[in-house]
Amino acid sequence: MSVPHRLLSIILPAFLLPSLLRGEYIPVKTEIPEPRREFRAAWIATVHNIDWPSTYTLSPSQQRAELIGLLDLAAETGLNAVVLQVRTECDAFYKSNLEPWSWFLTGKMGSPPPDGYDPLEFAVQEAHRRGIELHAWFNPFRASATERSTKSSKHISKTHSSLMLSVGSQKWADPSSDYVRNRAIAVMTDVTKRYDVDAVHIDDYFYPYPKTVNGKVYDQFNDSAAFRAYQAKGGKLDVRYWRRSNIDSFVQSMYSSVKSTKPWVQVGISPFGIWRPGNPGSVKAGLDAYDHIFADSKKWLQNGWLDYFSPQLYWRIYPAAQSFTALYSWWSDQNSQRRHLWPGIASSRILSSEDKGRPSTETIKQIDVTRNKPSPMGAGHIHWSIKAIKEDRGGLRARLRTSYAEGAIPPASPWLGTTPPDPVYVAPIRESGGLTLAFKPGAQARWKIVQVKEGQNWVTLRRFPASQERFRLDKEPEQVAIRHISATGILSVPTVLRKQ
């Protein structure tokens, strides 16, 4: 179901009459263009203190200041979402009765921030204040990401040690365990219920990545005991299909569980960018995620077990062996359920040791690819990671600001609901050379958006929470339009005011 390109304004209610009598701004019925739709996001990784906090030794006030700096940067650059990692190794970056506080937050697993603040609650509030969605990112199965992290007595590796798989220096909670899968889902639904997050997000860590020795790929874990137990109960699948079935079951249950908690909260998955080498035919090389980490991500997309799909397409457009363009086009062709397709772009590989000489223009060209062939409901992408923007790799920031010069809101998700929210009731107040918009609370709305007419063009200013009572314009525009946006991205009829 598509969203109409243009919507007609409403006539304002009687409580605006005092403003009308002053001859300042009057309500008008006119057509205005729909705001541009594009998902513009960046991952903020907390594992190993990649993006935030920069070190676990920061004080709570330093952590908050650092996070505000990243959110300000996101807003100034033109992003409208961030994907914040809140579970790195069966731990928590928020107050939880299920799992201990993260070592990467305080340097001691199980120890809360000393001033009692809740990082996720703070992040949601500050992101929304800037018109930015907050997607909570979870790692479902990794139980130990570093040997430096001494585990709390309440950690799953201590309470359920028999369910751990050794993976080199790491530990993995066995995905074949009903307990492990259900616990991960319980953690996600707990966050969905208690925090005002916009989405639940998982990345590419399902079964552990394999090791390669002399060109041959080997599993680096031993789950033979669990597989024998499965066979003893009458299981007929071979070991590799059995592993895939465990992950399929997890993904399907995760989606239905989040929807049963808050139906409008999105579920996003960011798998390895190649499903299987040879798909498409020009992509000859790369990990076989289907057979080596047991992720049948094509099935999840085609079954609609997610709301947005962000394959990690971290390669350049050329050469063809692992082409961003070829992979993006192939994934587009698999999207039979018409879900959002917002690929991950490796902006952190600009001028990096991983890809020497990669220019920042590569990121811009890849954004253009997604715009030239957008997913059915609108274009989008996610930068790995926000550090590339913070460090301004290869002058990336200025290029992104140019690419994002036209403001945008994320595409709508009509399969999650199509009911438009109530119109905005607004009182215009001229003061100090500008215009303040005072709002009456509206039902069924999550956001508001303001557009102003400059000459012949309508410009999208910004999105902000529907609960916000006032919005200040430093100039008095010729016309201003205000709309509500529902939790599923559906726009209300616009309220339009014209200066007399």
Secondary structure, DSSP 8 states (H G I E B T S, - for coil): ----SEEE-B---GGGHHHHHTTSEEE---EEE--EEEEEEEEE--GGGSSSSS-TT--HHHHHHHHHHHHHHHHHHT--EEEEEEESSS-BSS--SSS-B-HHHHSSTT---TT---HHHHHHHHHHHTT-EEEEEE-SSEEES-TTS---TTSHHHHTGGGEEEETTEEEE-TT-HHHHHHHHHHHHHHHHHS--SEEEE-S-SS---EEETTEEE--S--HHHHHHHHHTT--S-HHHHHHHHHHHHHHHHHHHHHHH-TTSEEEE--BS-SSTTSSTT---S--HHHHS---HHHHHHHT--SEE--B--S-S-SGGG-HHHHHHHHHHH-TT--EE--EE-GGGTT-SSSTT--THHHHHHHHHHHHS--TT-EEEEES-HHHHHTTGGGHHHHHHHHT-S-EE----GGG--------EEEEEEETTEEEEEEE--TT-SEEEEEEEETTEEEEEEEEETT--EEEESS--SEEEEEEE-TTS-B---EEEEE-
